[in-house]
């Protein structure tokens, strides 16, 4: 669905902005992660996964890119410097069931 910015005044919350999805992107997306990277907002959504980027200054859509993540990597997180990672259970003879693997996600700039 849509991404809204809200402003709180006391106990009231009211929408002040809505970021428009690009026309070729499904409006049935489930947002898995929203992250600010410098002056951009990056959203990672399912199905796909797909990453979509907007300018925070203008609200303009900057690009979208399908993401290739390893099988089983279905969770997402952001690092302190704005890096994006996909996460999934690590496997192999030296891992236990509570070990997670991280895979860096490149910057978005390509159209889907």
Backbone atoms as SQL, in Angstrom:
CREATE TABLE atoms (id INTEGER PRIMARY KEY, chain TEXT, resi INTEGER, resn TEXT, atom TEXT, x REAL, y REAL, z REAL);
INSERT INTO atoms VALUES
  (1, 'A', 1, 'UNK', 'N', 0.807, -1.189, 0.000),
  (2, 'A', 1, 'UNK', 'CA', 0.000, 0.000, 0.000),
  (3, 'A', 1, 'UNK', 'C', 0.849, 1.250, 0.000),
  (4, 'A', 2, 'UNK', 'N', 0.222, 2.359, 0.177),
  (5, 'A', 2, 'UNK', 'CA', 0.879, 3.660, 0.145),
  (6, 'A', 2, 'UNK', 'C', 1.714, 3.905, 1.392),
  (7, 'A', 3, 'UNK', 'N', 2.683, 4.821, 1.273),
  (8, 'A', 3, 'UNK', 'CA', 3.500, 5.258, 2.399),
  (9, 'A', 3, 'UNK', 'C', 3.077, 6.677, 2.737),
  (10, 'A', 4, 'UNK', 'N', 2.705, 6.898, 3.999),
  (11, 'A', 4, 'UNK', 'CA', 2.256, 8.206, 4.454),
  (12, 'A', 4, 'UNK', 'C', 3.215, 8.770, 5.488),
  (13, 'A', 5, 'UNK', 'N', 3.309, 10.089, 5.530),
  (14, 'A', 5, 'UNK', 'CA', 3.983, 10.776, 6.619),
  (15, 'A', 5, 'UNK', 'C', 2.896, 11.369, 7.495),
  (16, 'A', 6, 'UNK', 'N', 3.025, 11.170, 8.808),
  (17, 'A', 6, 'UNK', 'CA', 2.041, 11.672, 9.750),
  (18, 'A', 6, 'UNK', 'C', 2.678, 12.686, 10.679),
  (19, 'A', 7, 'UNK', 'N', 1.877, 13.603, 11.185),
  (20, 'A', 7, 'UNK', 'CA', 2.319, 14.565, 12.191),
  (21, 'A', 7, 'UNK', 'C', 1.415, 14.415, 13.393),
  (22, 'A', 8, 'UNK', 'N', 2.040, 14.321, 14.580),
  (23, 'A', 8, 'UNK', 'CA', 1.285, 14.181, 15.823),
  (24, 'A', 8, 'UNK', 'C', 1.129, 15.553, 16.475),
  (25, 'A', 9, 'UNK', 'N', -0.098, 15.854, 16.873),
  (26, 'A', 9, 'UNK', 'CA', -0.400, 17.034, 17.660),
  (27, 'A', 9, 'UNK', 'C', -1.191, 16.560, 18.865),
  (28, 'A', 10, 'UNK', 'N', -0.531, 16.524, 20.015),
  (29, 'A', 10, 'UNK', 'CA', -1.174, 15.964, 21.197),
  (30, 'A', 10, 'UNK', 'C', -1.492, 14.504, 20.971),
  (31, 'A', 11, 'UNK', 'N', -2.767, 14.133, 21.137),
  (32, 'A', 11, 'UNK', 'CA', -3.193, 12.743, 20.930),
  (33, 'A', 11, 'UNK', 'C', -3.651, 12.488, 19.497),
  (34, 'A', 12, 'UNK', 'N', -3.628, 13.520, 18.642),
  (35, 'A', 12, 'UNK', 'CA', -4.099, 13.375, 17.261),
  (36, 'A', 12, 'UNK', 'C', -2.947, 13.123, 16.305),
  (37, 'A', 13, 'UNK', 'N', -3.197, 12.246, 15.352),
  (38, 'A', 13, 'UNK', 'CA', -2.241, 11.915, 14.310),
  (39, 'A', 13, 'UNK', 'C', -2.908, 12.218, 12.978),
  (40, 'A', 14, 'UNK', 'N', -2.276, 13.066, 12.152),
  (41, 'A', 14, 'UNK', 'CA', -2.895, 13.396, 10.872),
  (42, 'A', 14, 'UNK', 'C', -1.891, 13.250, 9.740),
  (43, 'A', 15, 'UNK', 'N', -2.356, 12.759, 8.579),
  (44, 'A', 15, 'UNK', 'CA', -1.444, 12.605, 7.433),
  (45, 'A', 15, 'UNK', 'C', -1.069, 13.972, 6.857),
  (46, 'A', 16, 'UNK', 'N', 0.211, 14.128, 6.514),
  (47, 'A', 16, 'UNK', 'CA', 0.669, 15.382, 5.914),
  (48, 'A', 16, 'UNK', 'C', 1.281, 15.163, 4.536),
  (49, 'A', 17, 'UNK', 'N', 1.611, 13.915, 4.194),
  (50, 'A', 17, 'UNK', 'CA', 2.196, 13.637, 2.873),
  (51, 'A', 17, 'UNK', 'C', 1.997, 12.167, 2.531),
  (52, 'A', 18, 'UNK', 'N', 1.931, 11.894, 1.232),
  (53, 'A', 18, 'UNK', 'CA', 1.844, 10.529, 0.741),
  (54, 'A', 18, 'UNK', 'C', 2.816, 10.383, -0.423),
  (55, 'A', 19, 'UNK', 'N', 3.643, 9.341, -0.362),
  (56, 'A', 19, 'UNK', 'CA', 4.543, 9.053, -1.472),
  (57, 'A', 19, 'UNK', 'C', 3.809, 8.184, -2.477),
  (58, 'A', 20, 'UNK', 'N', 3.820, 8.602, -3.721),
  (59, 'A', 20, 'UNK', 'CA', 3.141, 7.865, -4.774),
  (60, 'A', 20, 'UNK', 'C', 4.010, 6.720, -5.269),
  (61, 'A', 21, 'UNK', 'N', 3.395, 5.576, -5.478),
  (62, 'A', 21, 'UNK', 'CA', 4.096, 4.454, -6.083),
  (63, 'A', 21, 'UNK', 'C', 4.239, 4.693, -7.580),
  (64, 'A', 22, 'UNK', 'N', 5.331, 4.212, -8.176),
  (65, 'A', 22, 'UNK', 'CA', 5.468, 4.321, -9.627),
  (66, 'A', 22, 'UNK', 'C', 4.329, 3.568, -10.305),
  (67, 'A', 23, 'UNK', 'N', 3.909, 3.978, -11.500),
  (68, 'A', 23, 'UNK', 'CA', 2.762, 3.351, -12.164),
  (69, 'A', 23, 'UNK', 'C', 2.938, 1.864, -12.468),
  (70, 'A', 24, 'UNK', 'N', 4.163, 1.396, -12.641),
  (71, 'A', 24, 'UNK', 'CA', 4.380, -0.003, -12.997),
  (72, 'A', 24, 'UNK', 'C', 4.583, -0.906, -11.782),
  (73, 'A', 25, 'UNK', 'N', 4.353, -0.392, -10.579),
  (74, 'A', 25, 'UNK', 'CA', 4.522, -1.161, -9.345),
  (75, 'A', 25, 'UNK', 'C', 3.143, -1.469, -8.763),
  (76, 'A', 26, 'UNK', 'N', 2.954, -2.709, -8.327),
  (77, 'A', 26, 'UNK', 'CA', 1.680, -3.139, -7.736),
  (78, 'A', 26, 'UNK', 'C', 1.362, -2.360, -6.463),
  (79, 'A', 27, 'UNK', 'N', 0.104, -1.997, -6.295),
  (80, 'A', 27, 'UNK', 'CA', -0.332, -1.302, -5.076),
  (81, 'A', 27, 'UNK', 'C', -0.646, -2.286, -3.959),
  (82, 'A', 28, 'UNK', 'N', -0.434, -3.564, -4.199),
  (83, 'A', 28, 'UNK', 'CA', -0.684, -4.612, -3.202),
  (84, 'A', 28, 'UNK', 'C', 0.601, -5.018, -2.486),
  (85, 'A', 29, 'UNK', 'N', 1.593, -4.144, -2.471),
  (86, 'A', 29, 'UNK', 'CA', 2.870, -4.470, -1.850),
  (87, 'A', 29, 'UNK', 'C', 2.745, -4.567, -0.338),
  (88, 'A', 30, 'UNK', 'N', 3.575, -5.424, 0.251),
  (89, 'A', 30, 'UNK', 'CA', 3.728, -5.479, 1.701),
  (90, 'A', 30, 'UNK', 'C', 5.121, -4.942, 2.001),
  (91, 'A', 31, 'UNK', 'N', 5.188, -3.836, 2.745),
  (92, 'A', 31, 'UNK', 'CA', 6.472, -3.221, 3.043),
  (93, 'A', 31, 'UNK', 'C', 7.202, -4.040, 4.094),
  (94, 'A', 32, 'UNK', 'N', 8.437, -4.440, 3.773),
  (95, 'A', 32, 'UNK', 'CA', 9.265, -5.234, 4.660),
  (96, 'A', 32, 'UNK', 'C', 10.269, -4.367, 5.412),
  (97, 'A', 33, 'UNK', 'N', 10.648, -3.218, 4.809),
  (98, 'A', 33, 'UNK', 'CA', 11.618, -2.320, 5.416),
  (99, 'A', 33, 'UNK', 'C', 11.484, -0.943, 4.797),
  (100, 'A', 34, 'UNK', 'N', 11.565, 0.084, 5.611),
  (101, 'A', 34, 'UNK', 'CA', 11.705, 1.467, 5.155),
  (102, 'A', 34, 'UNK', 'C', 12.960, 1.999, 5.816),
  (103, 'A', 35, 'UNK', 'N', 13.852, 2.609, 5.028),
  (104, 'A', 35, 'UNK', 'CA', 15.123, 3.088, 5.565),
  (105, 'A', 35, 'UNK', 'C', 15.504, 4.400, 4.904),
  (106, 'A', 36, 'UNK', 'N', 16.008, 5.336, 5.702),
  (107, 'A', 36, 'UNK', 'CA', 16.519, 6.600, 5.174),
  (108, 'A', 36, 'UNK', 'C', 18.002, 6.418, 4.895),
  (109, 'A', 37, 'UNK', 'N', 18.385, 6.731, 3.649),
  (110, 'A', 37, 'UNK', 'CA', 19.792, 6.674, 3.222),
  (111, 'A', 37, 'UNK', 'C', 20.154, 8.051, 2.701),
  (112, 'A', 38, 'UNK', 'N', 20.765, 8.856, 3.567),
  (113, 'A', 38, 'UNK', 'CA', 21.092, 10.231, 3.173),
  (114, 'A', 38, 'UNK', 'C', 19.808, 11.017, 2.973),
  (115, 'A', 39, 'UNK', 'N', 19.589, 11.525, 1.759),
  (116, 'A', 39, 'UNK', 'CA', 18.367, 12.292, 1.476),
  (117, 'A', 39, 'UNK', 'C', 17.357, 11.458, 0.686),
  (118, 'A', 40, 'UNK', 'N', 17.466, 10.140, 0.808),
  (119, 'A', 40, 'UNK', 'CA', 16.542, 9.243, 0.112),
  (120, 'A', 40, 'UNK', 'C', 15.846, 8.306, 1.092),
  (121, 'A', 41, 'UNK', 'N', 14.619, 7.930, 0.740),
  (122, 'A', 41, 'UNK', 'CA', 13.889, 6.893, 1.455),
  (123, 'A', 41, 'UNK', 'C', 13.874, 5.663, 0.570),
  (124, 'A', 42, 'UNK', 'N', 14.332, 4.534, 1.115),
  (125, 'A', 42, 'UNK', 'CA', 14.325, 3.274, 0.379),
  (126, 'A', 42, 'UNK', 'C', 13.326, 2.350, 1.055),
  (127, 'A', 43, 'UNK', 'N', 12.418, 1.799, 0.272),
  (128, 'A', 43, 'UNK', 'CA', 11.473, 0.818, 0.769),
  (129, 'A', 43, 'UNK', 'C', 11.731, -0.515, 0.092),
  (130, 'A', 44, 'UNK', 'N', 11.737, -1.577, 0.884),
  (131, 'A', 44, 'UNK', 'CA', 11.844, -2.929, 0.327),
  (132, 'A', 44, 'UNK', 'C', 10.504, -3.597, 0.560),
  (133, 'A', 45, 'UNK', 'N', 9.951, -4.170, -0.507),
  (134, 'A', 45, 'UNK', 'CA', 8.593, -4.713, -0.443),
  (135, 'A', 45, 'UNK', 'C', 8.521, -6.086, -1.085),
  (136, 'A', 46, 'UNK', 'N', 7.476, -6.793, -0.705),
  (137, 'A', 46, 'UNK', 'CA', 7.155, -8.095, -1.258),
  (138, 'A', 46, 'UNK', 'C', 5.797, -7.974, -1.931),
  (139, 'A', 47, 'UNK', 'N', 5.506, -8.672, -3.031),
  (140, 'A', 47, 'UNK', 'CA', 6.332, -9.699, -3.643),
  (141, 'A', 47, 'UNK', 'C', 7.495, -9.085, -4.405),
  (142, 'A', 48, 'UNK', 'N', 8.436, -9.881, -4.642),
  (143, 'A', 48, 'UNK', 'CA', 9.635, -9.456, -5.362),
  (144, 'A', 48, 'UNK', 'C', 10.843, -10.239, -4.880),
  (145, 'A', 49, 'UNK', 'N', 11.566, -9.782, -3.941),
  (146, 'A', 49, 'UNK', 'CA', 11.454, -8.452, -3.326),
  (147, 'A', 49, 'UNK', 'C', 11.879, -7.367, -4.305),
  (148, 'A', 50, 'UNK', 'N', 11.385, -6.174, -4.064),
  (149, 'A', 50, 'UNK', 'CA', 11.710, -5.022, -4.882),
  (150, 'A', 50, 'UNK', 'C', 12.084, -3.871, -3.958),
  (151, 'A', 51, 'UNK', 'N', 13.084, -3.087, -4.367),
  (152, 'A', 51, 'UNK', 'CA', 13.474, -1.882, -3.632),
  (153, 'A', 51, 'UNK', 'C', 13.028, -0.676, -4.439),
  (154, 'A', 52, 'UNK', 'N', 12.416, 0.289, -3.759),
  (155, 'A', 52, 'UNK', 'CA', 11.918, 1.504, -4.410),
  (156, 'A', 52, 'UNK', 'C', 12.498, 2.689, -3.646),
  (157, 'A', 53, 'UNK', 'N', 12.993, 3.695, -4.378),
  (158, 'A', 53, 'UNK', 'CA', 13.648, 4.846, -3.760),
  (159, 'A', 53, 'UNK', 'C', 12.933, 6.136, -4.135),
  (160, 'A', 54, 'UNK', 'N', 12.790, 7.023, -3.123),
  (161, 'A', 54, 'UNK', 'CA', 12.222, 8.355, -3.314),
  (162, 'A', 54, 'UNK', 'C', 13.167, 9.400, -2.748),
  (163, 'A', 55, 'UNK', 'N', 13.097, 10.605, -3.289),
  (164, 'A', 55, 'UNK', 'CA', 13.800, 11.757, -2.729),
  (165, 'A', 55, 'UNK', 'C', 13.000, 12.260, -1.537),
  (166, 'A', 56, 'UNK', 'N', 13.659, 12.456, -0.389),
  (167, 'A', 56, 'UNK', 'CA', 12.966, 13.018, 0.766),
  (168, 'A', 56, 'UNK', 'C', 12.683, 14.509, 0.579),
  (169, 'A', 57, 'UNK', 'N', 13.519, 15.184, -0.206),
  (170, 'A', 57, 'UNK', 'CA', 13.345, 16.622, -0.418),
  (171, 'A', 57, 'UNK', 'C', 12.139, 16.929, -1.300),
  (172, 'A', 58, 'UNK', 'N', 11.917, 16.093, -2.337),
  (173, 'A', 58, 'UNK', 'CA', 10.864, 16.401, -3.307),
  (174, 'A', 58, 'UNK', 'C', 9.710, 15.406, -3.302),
  (175, 'A', 59, 'UNK', 'N', 9.919, 14.211, -2.735),
  (176, 'A', 59, 'UNK', 'CA', 8.914, 13.159, -2.796),
  (177, 'A', 59, 'UNK', 'C', 8.897, 12.438, -4.132),
  (178, 'A', 60, 'UNK', 'N', 9.808, 12.811, -5.032),
  (179, 'A', 60, 'UNK', 'CA', 9.860, 12.221, -6.370),
  (180, 'A', 60, 'UNK', 'C', 10.419, 10.804, -6.324),
  (181, 'A', 61, 'UNK', 'N', 9.800, 9.917, -7.100),
  (182, 'A', 61, 'UNK', 'CA', 10.281, 8.544, -7.252),
  (183, 'A', 61, 'UNK', 'C', 11.591, 8.588, -8.022),
  (184, 'A', 62, 'UNK', 'N', 12.641, 7.937, -7.477),
  (185, 'A', 62, 'UNK', 'CA', 13.959, 7.964, -8.105),
  (186, 'A', 62, 'UNK', 'C', 14.311, 6.681, -8.842),
  (187, 'A', 63, 'UNK', 'N', 13.712, 5.575, -8.449),
  (188, 'A', 63, 'UNK', 'CA', 14.039, 4.323, -9.125),
  (189, 'A', 63, 'UNK', 'C', 13.495, 3.129, -8.379),
  (190, 'A', 64, 'UNK', 'N', 13.498, 2.005, -9.068),
  (191, 'A', 64, 'UNK', 'CA', 13.063, 0.739, -8.478),
  (192, 'A', 64, 'UNK', 'C', 13.924, -0.361, -9.056),
  (193, 'A', 65, 'UNK', 'N', 14.142, -1.384, -8.255),
  (194, 'A', 65, 'UNK', 'CA', 15.016, -2.471, -8.688),
  (195, 'A', 65, 'UNK', 'C', 14.572, -3.760, -8.022),
  (196, 'A', 66, 'UNK', 'N', 14.439, -4.814, -8.814),
  (197, 'A', 66, 'UNK', 'CA', 14.193, -6.133, -8.221),
  (198, 'A', 66, 'UNK', 'C', 15.465, -6.556, -7.520),
  (199, 'A', 67, 'UNK', 'N', 15.311, -7.159, -6.351),
  (200, 'A', 67, 'UNK', 'CA', 16.458, -7.591, -5.571),
  (201, 'A', 67, 'UNK', 'C', 16.620, -9.097, -5.690),
  (202, 'A', 68, 'UNK', 'N', 17.841, -9.514, -5.794),
  (203, 'A', 68, 'UNK', 'CA', 18.157, -10.936, -5.836),
  (204, 'A', 68, 'UNK', 'C', 18.746, -11.294, -4.486),
  (205, 'A', 69, 'UNK', 'N', 17.998, -12.060, -3.710),
  (206, 'A', 69, 'UNK', 'CA', 18.513, -12.493, -2.419),
  (207, 'A', 69, 'UNK', 'C', 18.564, -14.010, -2.413),
  (208, 'A', 70, 'UNK', 'N', 19.499, -14.573, -1.671),
  (209, 'A', 70, 'UNK', 'CA', 19.616, -16.032, -1.628),
  (210, 'A', 70, 'UNK', 'C', 18.325, -16.682, -1.150),
  (211, 'A', 71, 'UNK', 'N', 18.092, -17.892, -1.574),
  (212, 'A', 71, 'UNK', 'CA', 16.918, -18.646, -1.139),
  (213, 'A', 71, 'UNK', 'C', 16.913, -18.708, 0.380),
  (214, 'A', 72, 'UNK', 'N', 15.769, -18.405, 0.969),
  (215, 'A', 72, 'UNK', 'CA', 15.651, -18.432, 2.424),
  (216, 'A', 72, 'UNK', 'C', 15.985, -17.112, 3.093),
  (217, 'A', 73, 'UNK', 'N', 16.497, -16.133, 2.337),
  (218, 'A', 73, 'UNK', 'CA', 16.786, -14.818, 2.899),
  (219, 'A', 73, 'UNK', 'C', 15.555, -13.945, 2.683),
  (220, 'A', 74, 'UNK', 'N', 14.724, -13.828, 3.703),
  (221, 'A', 74, 'UNK', 'CA', 13.443, -13.151, 3.516),
  (222, 'A', 74, 'UNK', 'C', 13.224, -12.004, 4.492),
  (223, 'A', 75, 'UNK', 'N', 14.185, -11.726, 5.357),
  (224, 'A', 75, 'UNK', 'CA', 14.083, -10.610, 6.294),
  (225, 'A', 75, 'UNK', 'C', 15.075, -9.537, 5.869),
  (226, 'A', 76, 'UNK', 'N', 14.819, -8.305, 6.294),
  (227, 'A', 76, 'UNK', 'CA', 15.647, -7.183, 5.860),
  (228, 'A', 76, 'UNK', 'C', 15.985, -6.312, 7.053),
  (229, 'A', 77, 'UNK', 'N', 17.172, -5.685, 7.013),
  (230, 'A', 77, 'UNK', 'CA', 17.558, -4.752, 8.069),
  (231, 'A', 77, 'UNK', 'C', 18.432, -3.668, 7.464),
  (232, 'A', 78, 'UNK', 'N', 18.601, -2.579, 8.214),
  (233, 'A', 78, 'UNK', 'CA', 19.430, -1.466, 7.779),
  (234, 'A', 78, 'UNK', 'C', 20.559, -1.272, 8.777),
  (235, 'A', 79, 'UNK', 'N', 21.761, -0.996, 8.275),
  (236, 'A', 79, 'UNK', 'CA', 22.909, -0.706, 9.125),
  (237, 'A', 79, 'UNK', 'C', 22.887, 0.754, 9.542),
  (238, 'A', 80, 'UNK', 'N', 23.750, 1.106, 10.475),
  (239, 'A', 80, 'UNK', 'CA', 23.820, 2.468, 10.990),
  (240, 'A', 80, 'UNK', 'C', 24.160, 3.508, 9.939),
  (241, 'A', 81, 'UNK', 'N', 24.890, 3.111, 8.905),
  (242, 'A', 81, 'UNK', 'CA', 25.255, 4.033, 7.832),
  (243, 'A', 81, 'UNK', 'C', 24.291, 4.004, 6.660),
  (244, 'A', 82, 'UNK', 'N', 23.137, 3.335, 6.804),
  (245, 'A', 82, 'UNK', 'CA', 22.150, 3.264, 5.739),
  (246, 'A', 82, 'UNK', 'C', 22.300, 2.061, 4.832),
  (247, 'A', 83, 'UNK', 'N', 23.263, 1.170, 5.130),
  (248, 'A', 83, 'UNK', 'CA', 23.419, -0.026, 4.316),
  (249, 'A', 83, 'UNK', 'C', 22.195, -0.913, 4.496),
  (250, 'A', 84, 'UNK', 'N', 21.803, -1.595, 3.437),
  (251, 'A', 84, 'UNK', 'CA', 20.672, -2.516, 3.504),
  (252, 'A', 84, 'UNK', 'C', 21.175, -3.945, 3.377),
  (253, 'A', 85, 'UNK', 'N', 20.574, -4.848, 4.157),
  (254, 'A', 85, 'UNK', 'CA', 20.979, -6.242, 4.155),
  (255, 'A', 85, 'UNK', 'C', 19.759, -7.140, 4.109),
  (256, 'A', 86, 'UNK', 'N', 19.886, -8.244, 3.370),
  (257, 'A', 86, 'UNK', 'CA', 18.884, -9.298, 3.479),
  (258, 'A', 86, 'UNK', 'C', 19.431, -10.315, 4.473),
  (259, 'A', 87, 'UNK', 'N', 18.532, -10.950, 5.207),
  (260, 'A', 87, 'UNK', 'CA', 18.943, -11.888, 6.243),
  (261, 'A', 87, 'UNK', 'C', 18.217, -13.201, 6.064),
  (262, 'A', 88, 'UNK', 'N', 18.886, -14.259, 6.434),
  (263, 'A', 88, 'UNK', 'CA', 18.279, -15.576, 6.399),
  (264, 'A', 88, 'UNK', 'C', 19.081, -16.528, 7.257),
  (265, 'A', 89, 'UNK', 'N', 18.500, -17.645, 7.534),
  (266, 'A', 89, 'UNK', 'CA', 19.191, -18.647, 8.343),
  (267, 'A', 89, 'UNK', 'C', 20.450, -19.103, 7.630),
  (268, 'A', 90, 'UNK', 'N', 21.548, -19.080, 8.354),
  (269, 'A', 90, 'UNK', 'CA', 22.800, -19.583, 7.800),
  (270, 'A', 90, 'UNK', 'C', 22.738, -21.105, 7.782),
  (271, 'A', 91, 'UNK', 'N', 23.465, -21.702, 6.855),
  (272, 'A', 91, 'UNK', 'CA', 23.486, -23.161, 6.825),
  (273, 'A', 91, 'UNK', 'C', 24.902, -23.645, 6.621),
  (274, 'A', 92, 'UNK', 'N', 25.103, -24.882, 6.882),
  (275, 'A', 92, 'UNK', 'CA', 26.428, -25.473, 6.767),
  (276, 'A', 92, 'UNK', 'C', 26.752, -26.257, 8.019),
  (277, 'A', 93, 'UNK', 'N', 27.830, -27.014, 7.972),
  (278, 'A', 93, 'UNK', 'CA', 28.154, -27.905, 9.089),
  (279, 'A', 93, 'UNK', 'C', 28.550, -27.181, 10.368),
  (280, 'A', 94, 'UNK', 'N', 29.018, -25.921, 10.269),
  (281, 'A', 94, 'UNK', 'CA', 29.499, -25.221, 11.459),
  (282, 'A', 94, 'UNK', 'C', 28.514, -24.189, 11.989),
  (283, 'A', 95, 'UNK', 'N', 27.251, -24.232, 11.565),
  (284, 'A', 95, 'UNK', 'CA', 26.274, -23.248, 12.028),
  (285, 'A', 95, 'UNK', 'C', 25.204, -23.928, 12.854),
  (286, 'A', 96, 'UNK', 'N', 24.688, -23.191, 13.823),
  (287, 'A', 96, 'UNK', 'CA', 23.554, -23.723, 14.582),
  (288, 'A', 96, 'UNK', 'C', 22.281, -23.051, 14.083),
  (289, 'A', 97, 'UNK', 'N', 21.153, -23.468, 14.589),
  (290, 'A', 97, 'UNK', 'CA', 19.868, -22.992, 14.044),
  (291, 'A', 97, 'UNK', 'C', 19.568, -21.541, 14.386),
  (292, 'A', 98, 'UNK', 'N', 20.380, -20.899, 15.216),
  (293, 'A', 98, 'UNK', 'CA', 20.149, -19.496, 15.583),
  (294, 'A', 98, 'UNK', 'C', 21.109, -18.547, 14.876),
  (295, 'A', 99, 'UNK', 'N', 21.840, -19.037, 13.902),
  (296, 'A', 99, 'UNK', 'CA', 22.804, -18.203, 13.175),
  (297, 'A', 99, 'UNK', 'C', 22.132, -17.617, 11.929),
  (298, 'A', 100, 'UNK', 'N', 22.355, -16.329, 11.728),
  (299, 'A', 100, 'UNK', 'CA', 21.791, -15.637, 10.568),
  (300, 'A', 100, 'UNK', 'C', 22.907, -15.174, 9.658),
  (301, 'A', 101, 'UNK', 'N', 22.651, -15.202, 8.356),
  (302, 'A', 101, 'UNK', 'CA', 23.587, -14.674, 7.373),
  (303, 'A', 101, 'UNK', 'C', 23.105, -13.325, 6.882),
  (304, 'A', 102, 'UNK', 'N', 24.026, -12.445, 6.512),
  (305, 'A', 102, 'UNK', 'CA', 23.684, -11.131, 5.967),
  (306, 'A', 102, 'UNK', 'C', 24.235, -11.015, 4.563),
  (307, 'A', 103, 'UNK', 'N', 23.472, -10.368, 3.685),
  (308, 'A', 103, 'UNK', 'CA', 23.930, -10.119, 2.321),
  (309, 'A', 103, 'UNK', 'C', 23.651, -8.661, 2.017),
  (310, 'A', 104, 'UNK', 'N', 24.675, -7.901, 1.615),
  (311, 'A', 104, 'UNK', 'CA', 24.522, -6.484, 1.319),
  (312, 'A', 104, 'UNK', 'C', 23.649, -6.281, 0.085),
  (313, 'A', 105, 'UNK', 'N', 22.829, -5.233, 0.110),
  (314, 'A', 105, 'UNK', 'CA', 21.961, -4.882, -1.010),
  (315, 'A', 105, 'UNK', 'C', 22.505, -3.620, -1.658),
  (316, 'A', 106, 'UNK', 'N', 22.734, -3.625, -2.976),
  (317, 'A', 106, 'UNK', 'CA', 23.311, -2.435, -3.638),
  (318, 'A', 106, 'UNK', 'C', 22.328, -1.279, -3.678),
  (319, 'A', 107, 'UNK', 'N', 22.861, -0.101, -3.992),
  (320, 'A', 107, 'UNK', 'CA', 22.011, 1.083, -4.142),
  (321, 'A', 107, 'UNK', 'C', 21.022, 0.889, -5.275),
  (322, 'A', 108, 'UNK', 'N', 19.869, 1.510, -5.108),
  (323, 'A', 108, 'UNK', 'CA', 18.788, 1.382, -6.098),
  (324, 'A', 108, 'UNK', 'C', 18.926, 2.491, -7.122),
  (325, 'A', 109, 'UNK', 'N', 18.761, 2.173, -8.386),
  (326, 'A', 109, 'UNK', 'CA', 18.797, 3.190, -9.404),
  (327, 'A', 109, 'UNK', 'C', 18.221, 2.703, -10.722),
  (328, 'A', 110, 'UNK', 'N', 17.963, 1.426, -10.798),
  (329, 'A', 110, 'UNK', 'CA', 17.486, 0.810, -12.023),
  (330, 'A', 110, 'UNK', 'C', 15.973, 0.678, -11.994),
  (331, 'A', 111, 'UNK', 'N', 15.313, 0.876, -13.101),
  (332, 'A', 111, 'UNK', 'CA', 13.862, 0.729, -13.195),
  (333, 'A', 111, 'UNK', 'C', 13.489, -0.735, -13.312),
  (334, 'A', 112, 'UNK', 'N', 12.375, -1.123, -12.680),
  (335, 'A', 112, 'UNK', 'CA', 11.850, -2.489, -12.786),
  (336, 'A', 112, 'UNK', 'C', 11.153, -2.604, -14.122);
